[in-house]
Amino acid sequence: MRRARPWTRTRIEGPLGREVGCVEKTEAGNSIRGALPPVSNFQLLVSGLKMAHAEQLALPLGPPPDLSEVFRKVFSRMRIRSHVVSIGAQFHPFAGLRSTIMLRNGALKAQVSDLVAEASPLVIEALAEILLSKVFRRRPSREARECYLAYTFRPEIRRRIDEARRERSRKRLLPPRGRHHDLEAIFQELNQRFFQGQIPVSRLGWSRHHSRRILGHYDSGHETIIVSRKLDSPAIPRYLVEYIVYHEMLHVRFPVERRGHRRVVHSREFREAEKQFPQYESACRKLKHLGA
């Protein structure tokens, strides 16, 4: 019998669709459920400014700040009514733009990607509000979300994120030629047929595990397309594998966009192009049948 954990973990996603961290909450945190409703405290910091100005403020402004002090300041400003004994936060060299926060026995601990260390205080406080809102089940203010996304979507920051992913992590995958389907042949055929050979991908292969939840994935940092081994089966028609690869190639053509405080993974242009796949309807029905 598996021993129950005294806390729960929640996944946090970043602006590029990747997992950026997790939230853990103790069973004793009943007072968290009684927290006050969200208050747009961050709006006080940007009152009278357009968010375009907030983007301009997101520049390196000297040495990294005392991150623990930043979290204590934002915690106080948010007026969170919960018993917290201590608050500690530090920068960590994650492989990408990832942050974690954990509340256990009254101790709040956060780790923030060091890629944010050179951002302006406005951006770091926005991220602190977002993480604190996660662990205390609040909704972060629109201003905080928009400010943070504005920073992370800047071209130079996205380049640094991709560089960090390449330097600090590596993709482990199987060769593209599977037992029943050849991903390399499928990719080359689709690239010529739909993209005039203009989709650049450094690596292509099958996942090491039979993932049922994620059937395909494009990693912009590694310029890699990975397809679940679950699809390398004689029971899976070739057109379905083609559709998965085609879908991931569209992520190369139409990167994630920012619209205000929201990130858009599948834009209107993406959806329109996706429907150009010849067996689109059949593929969708087959995926629904597989429970994907």
C-alpha positions in Angstrom: 0.0 0.0 0.0 1.4 3.3 -1.0 1.9 5.8 1.8 -0.1 9.0 1.3 2.0 12.2 0.8 1.3 15.1 3.2 1.1 17.5 0.3 -0.1 17.8 -3.2 1.7 18.9 -6.4 0.3 21.1 -9.1 1.8 21.6 -12.6 2.6 25.2 -13.7 2.9 26.0 -17.4 5.0 28.7 -18.9 4.3 31.1 -21.9 5.8 28.6 -24.4 3.6 25.7 -23.5 6.2 24.0 -21.5 6.1 22.9 -17.8 7.7 25.7 -15.8 7.2 24.3 -12.3 4.9 22.9 -9.7 3.0 23.9 -6.6 2.8 21.8 -3.4 0.2 22.3 -0.7 0.1 20.6 2.7 -3.0 18.8 4.0 -2.9 21.2 7.0 -3.4 24.2 4.8 -7.1 24.5 5.3 -6.7 28.2 5.9 -5.6 28.5 2.3 -9.1 27.6 1.1 -10.4 30.6 3.1 -8.0 33.1 1.4 -9.3 36.4 0.2 -10.4 36.6 -3.5 -7.9 37.9 -6.0 -6.9 41.6 -5.7 -5.2 43.3 -8.6 -2.4 44.7 -6.4 0.1 44.6 -9.2 -2.1 47.2 -11.0 -0.8 49.7 -8.4 2.7 49.3 -9.8 1.8 50.0 -13.4 -1.0 52.5 -12.8 -0.9 55.2 -15.5 1.4 53.1 -17.7 0.6 51.1 -20.8 1.9 47.6 -20.8 4.2 48.5 -23.7 6.0 50.7 -21.2 6.2 47.7 -18.9 8.1 45.8 -21.6 10.6 48.6 -21.9 11.2 48.4 -18.1 12.1 44.7 -18.4 15.8 45.4 -18.9 18.9 44.4 -16.8 19.1 46.9 -14.0 22.2 45.8 -12.1 22.8 42.8 -9.8 20.1 40.3 -9.1 17.7 41.4 -6.3 17.1 39.6 -2.9 14.5 37.2 -4.2 13.3 36.3 -0.8 12.6 39.9 0.0 10.8 40.3 -3.3 8.4 37.4 -2.4 7.9 38.7 1.1 7.0 42.1 -0.3 4.5 40.8 -2.8 3.1 38.4 -0.2 2.4 41.3 2.1 0.9 43.4 -0.7 -1.5 40.6 -1.7 -2.9 40.5 1.8 -2.8 36.7 2.0 -4.4 35.5 5.2 -2.6 32.3 5.8 -0.2 31.1 8.4 3.3 31.4 6.9 6.3 31.1 9.2 9.0 31.8 6.7 9.4 32.8 3.0 12.5 31.9 1.1 13.3 32.2 -2.6 16.4 31.8 -4.8 17.4 31.7 -8.4 18.2 28.3 -9.9 19.8 27.2 -13.2 16.8 25.4 -14.6 17.0 24.1 -18.2 14.6 26.7 -19.4 12.1 29.2 -18.0 10.9 27.0 -15.1 10.0 28.0 -11.6 8.7 26.0 -8.6 7.0 27.0 -5.3 6.2 24.9 -2.3 4.3 25.4 0.9 4.9 22.9 3.7 4.5 23.2 7.4 4.2 27.0 7.1 7.4 27.4 5.2 7.1 28.9 1.7 10.0 28.1 -0.6 10.4 29.1 -4.3 13.0 28.5 -7.0 13.0 30.8 -10.0 14.9 30.4 -13.2 18.1 32.4 -13.3 17.1 33.5 -16.7 14.8 36.0 -15.0 17.6 37.3 -12.6 18.4 40.3 -14.9 14.8 41.3 -15.5 13.5 44.5 -14.0 12.0 44.5 -10.4 8.6 45.0 -12.1 8.9 41.7 -14.0 10.2 39.7 -11.0 7.4 41.0 -8.8 4.9 40.0 -11.5 6.3 36.4 -11.5 6.2 36.4 -7.7 2.5 37.3 -7.7 1.8 34.6 -10.3 3.5 31.9 -8.3 2.0 33.0 -5.0 -1.4 33.1 -6.6 -0.9 29.5 -7.7 -0.1 28.1 -4.3 -2.8 30.1 -2.5 -5.4 29.4 -5.2 -5.9 32.9 -6.4 -6.1 34.4 -9.8 -3.1 36.6 -10.6 -3.9 40.1 -11.8 -4.1 40.7 -15.5 -1.3 43.3 -15.2 1.1 40.8 -13.6 0.4 38.2 -16.3 0.7 40.6 -19.1 3.9 42.1 -17.8 5.6 38.7 -17.3 4.5 37.4 -20.7 5.7 40.6 -22.3 9.2 39.9 -20.9 9.3 36.3 -21.8 8.2 36.9 -25.3 10.9 39.3 -26.1 13.1 37.9 -29.0 16.3 38.1 -27.0 14.8 36.4 -24.0 13.3 33.6 -26.1 16.8 33.1 -27.6 18.3 32.8 -24.2 15.6 30.3 -23.1 16.4 28.1 -26.2 20.1 28.4 -25.6 19.7 27.4 -21.9 17.6 24.3 -22.9 20.3 23.2 -25.4 23.2 23.8 -22.9 21.5 22.4 -19.8 19.5 19.5 -21.1 19.4 17.0 -23.9 16.6 15.2 -25.7 16.7 11.4 -25.5 14.8 9.8 -28.3 14.8 6.7 -30.5 15.8 6.7 -34.2 13.1 7.9 -36.6 12.8 4.5 -38.4 10.4 2.5 -36.3 9.2 -1.0 -36.6 6.2 0.0 -38.7 6.5 3.7 -39.6 9.4 5.8 -40.8 9.2 9.3 -39.3 12.0 10.6 -41.5 10.3 9.5 -44.7 7.0 11.0 -43.5 8.6 14.3 -42.5 10.4 14.7 -45.9 7.3 13.9 -47.8 5.2 16.4 -45.8 7.8 19.1 -45.9 7.9 19.0 -49.7 4.2 18.6 -50.1 2.9 21.3 -47.8 5.9 23.5 -46.8 8.1 23.7 -49.9 10.9 22.1 -48.0 11.2 25.1 -45.7 10.6 23.5 -42.2 14.0 23.2 -40.5 14.2 20.4 -37.9 17.5 19.2 -36.4 16.2 16.0 -35.0 13.3 13.7 -35.4 12.5 10.5 -33.6 10.2 8.3 -31.5 9.8 8.8 -27.7 11.5 6.3 -25.4 8.2 5.6 -23.6 4.7 4.7 -24.9 3.1 8.0 -23.9 -0.7 8.0 -24.2 -1.3 11.6 -23.2 1.2 13.3 -25.4 1.3 11.8 -28.9 3.6 14.4 -30.4 5.8 17.3 -29.2 7.9 20.0 -30.8 10.8 21.4 -28.8 11.9 24.7 -30.2 15.0 24.8 -28.0 16.4 21.6 -29.5 14.5 22.0 -32.8 13.3 18.4 -32.3 10.0 16.7 -33.2 9.2 13.6 -31.0 6.3 11.2 -31.7 5.0 8.7 -29.1 6.0 5.1 -29.6 2.4 4.3 -29.0 1.8 5.2 -32.7 4.5 2.9 -34.0 2.1 0.0 -34.3 0.5 -2.0 -37.2 -2.9 -1.0 -35.8 -2.1 2.7 -36.4 -2.7 3.8 -40.0 0.0 5.8 -41.7 -2.2 8.8 -42.2 -2.6 9.2 -38.5 1.2 9.3 -37.9 1.4 11.8 -40.8 -1.2 14.0 -39.2 0.8 14.1 -35.9 4.0 15.0 -37.7 2.2 17.6 -39.7 0.7 19.1 -36.6 4.1 19.4 -35.0 5.5 20.9 -38.2 2.8 23.6 -37.9 4.2 24.6 -34.5 7.5 25.4 -36.4 5.6 27.5 -38.9 3.3 29.2 -36.4 5.2 29.7 -33.0 3.3 30.5 -29.8 2.0 34.1 -29.8 1.2 36.6 -27.0 -2.0 38.4 -27.0 -2.1 40.7 -24.0 -2.0 38.6 -20.8 -2.7 35.4 -22.8 -0.4 33.0 -24.7 -1.9 31.5 -27.9 -0.5 28.0 -28.8 -2.9 27.3 -31.6 -3.6 30.5 -33.5 -6.4 31.0 -36.0 -3.8 30.7 -38.8 -2.6 27.4 -37.2 -6.1 25.9 -37.1 -6.8 26.9 -40.7 -3.6 25.3 -41.9 -4.2 22.2 -39.8 -7.6 21.7 -41.6 -5.7 21.6 -44.9 -4.4 18.1 -44.1 -6.3 15.7 -46.4 -7.4 13.2 -43.8 -8.0 15.8 -41.1 -11.5 14.6 -40.1 -10.5 11.0 -40.2 -7.5 11.7 -38.0 -9.5 13.6 -35.5 -12.0 10.8 -35.2 -9.2 8.2 -34.9 -7.6 10.2 -32.1 -10.9 10.5 -30.3 -11.3 6.8 -30.6 -7.8 6.3 -29.1 -8.7 8.6 -26.2 -6.0 11.1 -27.1 
